Amino acid sequence: MLQRYRQALAEQGAGSFADYASLHRWSVTEPGAFWRSIWTYCDVRGERGARDVTEPPDVMPGTRFFPDAQLNFAENLIERGSDGDIAIIATGEGVEDRQLTRAQLRERVDAVAGWLLQQGVEPGDRVAAVMPNLPETMIAALASAKIGAVWSSCSPDFGMQGILDRFEQIRPTVLIGVDGYRYGGKVFDIRDKLEAVRAVLTTVKRVVMVSYLGEAAVPGWIAWSDVTSGGCEYLPLPFDHPLYILFSSGTTGQPKCIVHGAGGTLLQHLKEHQLHSDVAPGDRVLYFTTCGWMMWNWLVSALGSAATVVLYEGNPAYPSTDVLFDIAARYEVTLLGVSAGWINAARQAGSEPVKSHDLHALKSICSTGSPLSPEGFAYVYSAIKPDVQLASISGGTDIVSCFVLGNPTLPVYEGEIQCAGLGMDVDVADENGCSQPTGEKGELVCRAPFPSMPVAFWNDRDTARYRSAYFEHFPGIWHHGDFAEKTAHGGFIIHGRSDATLNPGGVRIGTAELYRVLDRMPELADAAAIGALVEGDVRIVLFVVLAPSADLDADLAQAIRRRLRSEASPRHVPKDIFQIPAIPKTRTGKTAELALKTWIEGGAIRNRNALVNAEVFDTKPPALSP
């Protein structure tokens, strides 16, 4: 579809672009014209208005896109394709598969939206949900968008305090929950937890319960089947009207409440789906995600490209990592999205779907959550499908989209992200904010505004927290917090988070550099590296989870150090190596290096409920060597 977009630009007189590099340059130097072209090409429903961007268009924060526009996000997702087209396919652990047509989705969203209006929900009110990845979750989110309410969700595996840390800040009017969920062959009833949450959220006027396990609703909760009405019309809203509130991981403090606007989210997702991921009408998009991760919001938007959204609820590695390949083959999935950690798990498990599954329809595999190692790239092409587009992508909750991602018209190079997104003036900067040359590491930045910048942080009236989060490091330049480098192919390599960057002897090293080496050691199931401050210098400390047959004896420790010295550099060699039962991670699968650093240095772990495997911190940290 990217080629058709370039042809459309030429026919409209916008220019003839010989390659992606020239197209990208135009997209960031003429932001008004570029984003107007996306509105037109992707057939956005609504009134665009006279202005494409406020002047001057290079000020961050402050620039606004389409300030006169009126649109409805839900309308742009639901009113696509034909009534009989399949809109949603839902599957998961221990449940029968379900399908909803476009007509059924429209009817159900209409009924729930009308019910919300009957309960007194007004534009700007918050609808919060603790839900699995189900059709009901999508229906409720779209119904909220239809009437201008603001949607916010987290997954049901969150602890009570983790839920409250998020929802107490935004003071929701309606709370939607589920009786429980299934994961890894186990059943979890969460009704008592949700009732305790409801008791604390004093602003909630109505509570709704979805019966996923077949359990009865808690007294006082309204059954999902009773949420119905005569419907309502789509409410036209300003371009920047709040659509979603997403939350930062909350591993270093109270989660930030990041407010995203309807128009910016819509344009970014349509661009990324159609131009960067080649999603076309009739395609089927499966992205493994929970409702507490921004990839769920990204997945929902595939409806706006007239594609079918395929939902999976459960453990993506139960009973084996083949479960997602089974679904992809059964429903002829065209885009499969997973985490880099899942690809590595499938590789370690020896899964070879190229021999066992019919994946003829699969055009693209997207990988995110953490940097994908070169071995991960090689595994995808040798063991999954040799002619697939492997798109390593990176962006995040902060922009509900991507800075760097795939491109179906460009080659894929092992270990690299293919390109910067159209309309995204992405660069790698040194400590002074100056552009780094190719091959030199630095801070990932964006030098010009884009529509999916957050509208605001919730309860940040003077924008001080917002400005501090992204513009304090480099005034007027978006600082994303990733440690990265540009490649000779025009792509990018992400080396990890800047705040987790190792600094032994004053030389910055990304944690991903170590993980790429350690991933090739069969004795290791997982690993995490931190930089601990000892006697005025930074020491690399390595935590490892061993494969079942391995022992962390002197020989294995020596082998780890030898591999890192020979395949990376002497500076990458850890002083201390400790075995732990599991690596703490955020709920989106990112390694919690900062929490491990705090633990080893004797500090208190804040917001443990934002992590999985946090029980590691119940033990006394190991002692660093002299």
C-alpha positions in Angstrom: 0.0 0.0 0.0 3.0 2.3 0.5 3.6 2.2 -3.3 0.0 3.1 -4.0 0.3 6.0 -1.5 3.3 7.3 -3.4 1.4 7.1 -6.7 -1.5 8.9 -5.1 0.8 11.7 -4.0 2.2 12.0 -7.6 -1.3 12.1 -9.1 -2.3 14.9 -6.7 0.8 16.9 -7.5 2.4 16.6 -4.1 5.6 15.3 -5.6 7.3 12.3 -7.1 9.5 10.4 -4.6 12.1 8.1 -6.0 12.7 6.3 -2.7 11.6 6.1 0.9 14.3 8.4 2.1 13.0 11.3 -0.1 9.4 10.5 0.9 10.4 10.6 4.6 12.2 14.0 4.2 9.1 15.5 2.6 6.9 14.1 5.4 8.9 15.8 8.1 9.6 19.1 6.3 6.0 19.6 5.2 4.0 18.2 8.2 0.8 20.0 7.3 0.8 18.6 3.7 1.8 15.2 4.8 -0.8 14.6 7.5 -3.4 16.1 5.3 -2.5 13.5 2.7 -2.9 10.7 5.3 -6.3 12.1 6.2 -7.3 11.9 2.5 -5.6 8.6 1.5 -7.0 6.8 4.5 -10.4 8.2 4.0 -10.9 9.7 7.5 -14.6 10.4 8.2 -15.2 13.9 9.6 -14.7 17.6 8.9 -11.0 18.4 8.5 -11.3 22.1 8.8 -9.3 24.9 7.2 -6.0 24.5 9.1 -3.7 21.5 9.0 -1.3 22.6 11.7 -1.0 25.7 13.9 1.9 28.0 13.3 4.8 27.7 13.7 4.7 24.0 13.1 8.1 23.2 14.7 7.4 24.1 18.3 7.3 21.4 20.9 5.1 21.2 22.9 2.4 23.5 21.7 1.8 22.7 18.0 -1.6 21.4 17.2 -2.7 19.5 14.2 -6.1 20.1 12.5 -7.3 22.5 15.2 -10.6 23.1 13.4 -11.5 19.4 12.7 -14.5 17.4 14.0 -14.5 13.6 13.9 -15.5 10.6 15.9 -12.9 7.9 16.5 -15.4 5.0 16.8 -17.1 5.9 13.6 -13.8 5.7 11.7 -13.3 2.2 13.0 -16.8 0.7 12.8 -18.2 2.2 9.6 -15.8 0.3 7.3 -16.4 -2.6 4.9 -19.7 -4.4 4.5 -22.2 -5.6 7.2 -21.3 -9.2 6.7 -17.5 -8.8 6.9 -16.0 -10.4 10.0 -14.9 -7.6 12.4 -13.6 -9.7 15.3 -12.4 -13.2 15.8 -11.9 -14.1 19.5 -10.2 -17.2 20.9 -8.4 -18.1 24.0 -7.6 -20.7 26.7 -10.5 -23.0 27.5 -13.2 -21.1 25.5 -14.9 -21.6 22.2 -14.0 -19.3 19.3 -16.3 -16.5 18.6 -16.9 -14.2 15.6 -18.7 -10.9 15.2 -19.6 -9.3 11.9 -19.4 -5.6 11.2 -23.1 -5.3 11.6 -23.1 -7.2 14.9 -20.3 -5.0 16.2 -22.0 -1.8 15.2 -25.3 -3.0 16.8 -23.6 -3.9 20.1 -21.5 -0.7 20.3 -24.6 1.3 19.7 -26.5 -0.4 22.5 -23.7 0.1 25.0 -23.1 3.7 24.0 -26.7 4.5 24.5 -26.7 2.8 27.9 -23.7 4.9 29.0 -25.6 8.0 28.0 -28.6 6.8 30.0 -26.3 6.5 33.1 -25.4 10.1 32.7 -21.9 9.6 31.2 -20.9 12.8 29.4 -18.0 13.7 27.0 -14.8 13.7 29.0 -16.0 11.3 31.7 -13.8 8.3 32.3 -14.9 4.7 31.7 -12.4 2.3 33.3 -12.1 -1.4 32.8 -10.3 -4.3 34.4 -10.7 -6.8 31.5 -9.1 -9.6 29.5 -8.6 -9.3 25.7 -12.2 -10.0 24.8 -14.8 -8.6 22.2 -16.7 -7.1 25.2 -13.6 -5.0 26.0 -13.4 -3.6 22.5 -17.1 -3.0 22.4 -17.0 -1.0 25.6 -14.0 1.0 24.4 -15.7 1.9 21.1 -18.9 2.7 22.8 -17.1 5.1 25.1 -15.5 6.8 22.1 -18.8 7.0 20.3 -20.1 9.4 23.0 -16.9 11.2 23.8 -16.1 9.4 27.1 -12.4 8.6 27.9 -11.4 4.9 28.0 -8.8 3.5 30.3 -8.1 -0.2 31.0 -5.7 -2.6 32.7 -5.5 -6.3 32.6 -7.1 -8.6 35.3 -3.8 -9.9 36.6 -3.0 -6.6 38.1 -3.1 -6.5 41.9 -5.6 -4.4 43.7 -3.1 -1.7 44.5 -1.9 -1.6 40.9 -5.4 -1.0 39.7 -6.0 1.7 42.3 -2.7 3.4 41.6 -4.1 4.0 38.1 -7.8 4.5 38.4 -7.8 6.5 41.6 -6.0 9.2 39.7 -8.5 9.5 36.9 -11.7 9.2 39.0 -13.9 7.1 36.7 -17.7 7.3 36.4 -18.2 3.7 35.2 -16.2 0.6 36.1 -16.3 -2.5 33.9 -14.9 -5.7 35.2 -14.8 -9.5 34.6 -15.5 -12.4 36.9 -12.0 -13.9 36.2 -9.6 -15.2 33.6 -7.6 -18.2 32.5 -3.8 -18.3 32.2 -1.4 -21.1 31.8 -4.1 -23.7 32.4 -5.2 -22.1 35.7 -8.5 -20.2 36.5 -8.4 -17.0 38.5 -11.6 -15.6 40.0 -11.1 -11.9 40.7 -14.6 -10.9 41.8 -13.5 -10.2 45.4 -10.6 -8.1 44.2 -12.9 -6.0 42.0 -15.4 -5.5 44.7 -12.6 -4.2 46.9 -11.5 -1.9 44.1 -15.1 -0.6 43.6 -15.4 0.2 47.3 -12.4 2.5 47.1 -13.4 4.3 43.8 -16.0 6.6 45.2 -16.6 8.4 41.9 -17.9 5.3 40.2 -21.7 5.5 39.7 -22.2 2.2 37.8 -20.4 -1.1 37.9 -20.7 -3.7 35.2 -19.5 -7.3 35.2 -18.7 -9.5 32.2 -19.1 -13.3 32.9 -16.1 -14.9 31.2 -15.8 -17.9 33.6 -19.5 -18.3 33.8 -19.7 -17.0 37.4 -22.5 -14.9 38.8 -22.1 -11.2 39.1 -21.3 -9.7 42.5 -24.4 -8.2 44.1 -24.7 -4.6 43.1 -22.9 -5.1 39.8 -24.9 -5.0 36.5 -24.5 -8.0 34.3 -23.0 -7.2 30.9 -26.0 -8.9 29.2 -28.3 -6.2 30.8 -26.2 -3.3 29.3 -28.5 -2.4 26.4 -30.4 0.6 25.0 -32.0 2.1 22.0 -28.7 3.4 20.8 -27.3 6.8 19.8 -25.6 8.8 17.1 -21.8 9.3 16.7 -20.8 12.5 18.5 -18.5 14.8 16.4 -15.6 15.9 18.6 -12.5 18.0 18.2 -9.3 16.4 16.9 -7.6 16.5 20.3 -10.6 15.4 22.3 -9.3 12.8 24.9 -9.8 9.3 23.7 -7.6 7.1 25.9 -5.7 7.4 29.2 -2.7 5.1 29.2 -0.3 4.6 32.1 3.4 4.4 32.4 4.8 1.2 33.9 5.0 2.7 37.4 8.1 0.9 38.4 9.9 4.0 39.6 6.9 5.9 41.0 3.2 6.4 40.7 2.2 5.7 37.1 1.9 8.7 34.8 -1.6 9.2 33.3 -1.0 9.9 29.7 -3.9 11.3 27.8 -4.1 10.6 24.0 -6.4 12.5 21.6 -8.8 10.8 19.2 -7.5 12.4 15.9 -3.8 11.9 16.5 -4.3 8.3 17.6 -6.4 7.6 14.5 -4.1 9.2 12.0 -1.0 7.5 13.4 -2.5 4.1 13.5 -4.0 4.3 10.0 -0.6 5.4 8.7 1.2 2.6 10.6 -1.2 -0.1 9.6 -1.7 0.8 5.9 1.7 2.2 4.9 4.2 0.6 7.2 2.4 -2.8 7.9 0.6 -3.2 4.5 -2.7 -3.9 6.2 -5.4 -4.0 3.6 -9.2 -4.6 3.6 -9.9 -8.2 4.5 -6.6 -8.8 6.2 -6.5 -10.4 9.6 -4.4 -8.9 12.4 -3.4 -10.8 15.5 -1.3 -9.1 18.1 -0.7 -10.8 21.4 -1.3 -8.2 24.0 -3.2 -7.5 27.2 -5.6 -4.6 27.8 -3.0 -2.8 29.9 -0.5 -2.4 27.0 -0.7 0.2 24.3 -0.4 -2.6 21.6 -4.0 -3.4 22.5 -5.1 0.1 21.4 -3.0 -0.3 18.3 -4.7 -3.6 17.5 -8.2 -2.2 18.0 -7.4 0.4 15.3 -6.9 -2.2 12.7 -10.7 -2.1 12.3 -10.2 1.4 10.7 -8.4 -0.3 7.8 -11.3 -2.7 7.2 -9.3 -5.5 8.6 -10.4 -8.3 11.0 -9.0 -8.1 14.5 -8.1 -11.5 15.9 -8.0 -11.6 19.7 -6.2 -14.2 21.9 -6.8 -14.3 25.6 -4.4 -16.4 27.7 -0.8 -17.6 27.9 0.8 -17.4 24.4 3.2 -20.2 25.4 0.6 -22.6 26.8 0.5 -25.5 26.3 3.4 -24.5 23.9 4.5 -21.5 21.9 2.8 -23.1 18.9 -0.6 -21.8 20.2 -0.2 -18.5 18.2 0.9 -20.3 15.1 -2.1 -22.6 15.4 -4.4 -19.5 15.4 -2.5 -17.9 12.6 -2.9 -21.0 10.5 -6.5 -21.6 11.4 -7.7 -18.1 10.6 -5.2 -17.2 7.9 -3.7 -14.3 9.8 -1.8 -11.8 7.7 -0.1 -9.8 10.4 1.2 -11.6 13.6 2.4 -9.3 16.4 4.4 -10.7 19.3 7.2 -9.6 21.8 10.9 -10.2 21.2 10.8 -12.3 24.3 8.2 -14.6 22.9 10.2 -15.1 19.7 13.2 -16.0 21.8 11.1 -18.4 23.8 9.8 -20.1 20.6 13.4 -20.4 19.4 14.6 -21.9 22.6 11.6 -24.4 22.6 12.7 -25.6 19.1 9.4 -24.6 17.5 9.5 -24.8 13.6 6.2 -23.8 12.2 7.7 -23.6 8.7 7.5 -27.4 8.9 4.3 -27.9 10.9 1.9 -25.0 10.0 0.4 -23.6 6.9 1.2 -19.9 7.2 0.7 -19.0 3.5 -1.4 -15.9 4.3 1.1 -14.4 6.7 2.7 -11.3 5.3 4.2 -9.6 8.3 5.5 -10.4 11.8 5.9 -7.5 14.1 8.1 -7.7 17.2 8.2 -5.2 20.0 8.6 -4.9 23.8 12.4 -5.1 23.8 15.1 -5.2 21.1 15.0 -8.3 18.9 18.4 -10.0 18.7 20.1 -11.0 15.4 19.4 -14.6 16.4 15.7 -13.7 16.7 15.8 -12.4 13.1 17.5 -15.5 11.9 15.1 -17.8 13.7 12.0 -16.0 12.1 13.4 -16.5 8.6 14.7 -20.0 9.0 12.0 -21.6 11.3 8.8 -19.5 10.8 8.6 -18.2 7.2 11.3 -17.3 4.8 9.3 -14.7 2.8 7.7 -12.8 5.7 8.3 -9.1 6.4 9.9 -9.0 9.9 9.2 -5.6 11.4 10.9 -4.8 14.6 9.1 -1.8 15.9 9.6 0.7 18.8 7.7 3.5 20.2 5.6 3.2 23.3 2.8 4.2 25.6 3.9 7.8 25.5 2.9 8.2 21.8 0.5 5.2 21.5 2.4 4.3 18.3 5.9 4.0 16.9 8.9 6.2 16.2 10.7 3.5 14.2 9.1 0.5 12.6 8.8 -1.6 9.4 8.5 -0.9 5.7 7.2 -3.4 3.2 9.2 -1.8 0.4 12.6 -1.9 2.1 15.0 -4.8 2.8 15.2 -6.3 6.3 18.6 -6.4 7.9 19.4 -8.7 10.8 19.3 -6.9 14.1 18.0 -3.6 12.7 14.7 -1.7 12.7 14.0 -0.8 9.1 13.2 2.9 9.2 11.8 6.0 11.0 8.0 6.4 10.6 6.7 8.8 8.1 6.0 12.2 9.6 8.4 11.3 12.5 11.6 13.4 12.5 13.5 10.8 14.5 17.2 11.2 15.2 20.0 10.0 17.5 21.5 12.8 19.6 24.7 13.3 21.7 24.6 14.8 25.2 24.3 18.3 23.7 21.4 17.4 21.4 23.5 17.4 18.3 22.9 14.7 15.7 25.1 11.7 16.0 26.7 10.2 12.9 25.8 6.8 11.6 27.1 4.0 13.9 27.5 6.3 17.0 25.2 5.6 20.0 23.1 8.3 21.7 19.7 9.4 22.7 16.6 8.6 20.6 14.9 11.9 19.9 12.2 13.4 17.7 12.9 16.9 16.4 9.5 18.0 15.2 5.9 17.7 16.4 3.6 14.8 15.4 -0.2 14.3 16.0 0.0 11.5 18.5 2.0 13.4 21.1 0.0 13.2 24.3 -2.7 15.8 24.7 -1.7 16.1 28.3 -1.0 14.3 31.6 -4.0 13.9 33.8 -4.1 16.4 36.7 -1.1 18.3 35.3 -2.7 21.7 34.9 0.4 23.7 34.4 2.0 21.0 32.1 5.0 20.9 34.3 5.1 17.1 34.5 4.5 16.7 30.8 7.3 19.1 29.9 9.7 17.5 32.4 9.0 14.0 31.0 9.9 14.7 27.4 11.5 18.2 27.0 13.6 18.8 30.0 16.6 16.9 28.7 16.7 18.7 25.3 14.5 21.8 25.3 12.2 21.8 22.3 13.2 18.3 21.3 11.3 15.1 22.3 13.6 12.9 24.4 12.2 9.4 24.4 14.6 7.7 26.8 16.0 5.0 24.5 19.7 4.4 23.8 20.0 4.0 20.0 22.1 4.3 16.9 21.4 5.0 13.2 22.6 2.4 10.7 24.1 2.7 7.3 20.9 1.3 5.8 18.8 4.1 7.1 17.5 2.0 10.0 17.9 2.0 13.7 19.2 -0.2 16.5 17.8 0.2 20.0 20.3 -0.7 22.7 17.9 -0.5 25.7 16.5 2.2 27.9 18.8 5.2 28.6 18.0 5.0 32.3 19.2 1.4 32.3 22.4 2.1 30.3 25.5 0.7 31.8 28.4 3.1 32.3 31.6 1.3 33.3 34.7 3.5 33.2 32.5 6.3 31.7 31.7 4.3 28.5 27.9 3.9 27.8 26.8 0.4 27.0 23.2 -0.6 26.3 21.9 -3.7 28.1 20.7 -5.1 24.8 24.4 -5.5 23.8 24.9 -8.0 26.5 21.6 -9.8 25.9 22.4 -10.4 22.3 25.4 -12.4 23.3 23.7 -14.2 26.3 20.7 -15.2 24.2 23.0 -17.5 22.3 24.0 -19.5 25.4 21.7 -22.5 25.9 22.6 -22.7 29.6 20.7 -19.4 30.2 17.0 -19.1 30.1 17.0 -15.4 30.9 19.3 -12.6 32.0 19.4 -9.0 33.2 22.3 -6.7 33.6 22.6 -3.6 35.7 25.2 -1.0 36.6 25.9 -0.8 40.3 27.8 2.1 41.8 30.8 0.7 43.8 33.6 2.9 45.1 32.9 5.7 42.7 32.7 3.6 39.5 30.0 1.6 37.8 30.3 -2.2 38.0 28.3 -4.5 35.7 26.3 -7.0 37.6 24.6 -9.8 35.8 21.5 -11.8 37.0 20.8 -15.1 35.3 18.0 -17.6 35.2 19.4 -21.0 34.3 18.1 -23.6 31.9 16.9 -26.8 33.8 20.1 -28.8 33.3 22.5 -26.0 34.0 24.5 -25.0 37.2 26.1 -21.7 37.9 29.5 -23.1 38.7 32.9 -21.6 38.1 33.0 -23.1 34.6 29.7 -21.5 33.5 30.6 -18.2 35.0 33.9 -18.3 33.1 32.1 -19.2 29.9 29.7 -16.3 30.3 32.6 -13.8 30.8 34.6 -15.3 28.0 31.7 -15.0 25.5 31.0 -11.4 26.5 34.7 -10.5 26.2 35.2 -12.1 22.8 31.8 -11.2 21.2 31.2 -7.8 22.8 34.3 -6.2 24.6 36.2 -6.4 27.9 34.0 -3.6 29.2 30.9 -5.8 28.8 32.2 -8.4 31.2 30.3 -8.5 34.6 32.2 -8.4 37.9 29.5 -10.3 39.6 27.1 -13.0 38.3 24.1 -14.0 40.5 21.5 -16.7 39.9 17.9 -15.8 40.7 14.7 -17.8 40.1 13.1 -15.3 37.7 13.8 -11.9 36.1 11.4 -9.2 37.3 9.7 -7.6 34.3 7.0 -5.0 33.7 3.6 -6.3 32.7 4.5 -5.5 29.0 7.5 -7.9 29.2 10.3 -5.4 29.6 13.2 -6.3 31.9 13.0 -4.2 35.2 16.7 -3.3 35.4 16.1 -0.3 37.5 14.2 -2.3 40.1 17.1 -4.8 40.2 19.6 -2.0 40.6 17.6 -0.6 43.5 17.4 -4.0 45.1 21.1 -4.8 44.8 22.0 -1.4 46.2 19.7 -1.9 49.3 16.9 0.4 48.3 13.2 -0.1 48.6 11.3 -1.3 45.6 8.4 1.0 44.8 5.2 -0.1 43.1 6.0 -3.8 43.1 2.5 -4.4 41.8 3.6 -3.0 38.5 5.9 -6.0 38.1 5.7 -9.7 37.5 8.2 -12.0 39.3 8.4 -9.3 42.1 8.7 -12.1 44.7 12.4 -12.1 43.8 12.7 -8.9 46.0 11.3 -10.8 49.1 14.8 -12.3 49.6 17.9 -10.6 50.8 20.0 -9.2 47.8 23.3 -11.0 47.2 26.4 -9.3 48.3 28.6 -7.6 45.7 32.2 -8.9 45.6 34.9 -6.6 47.1 
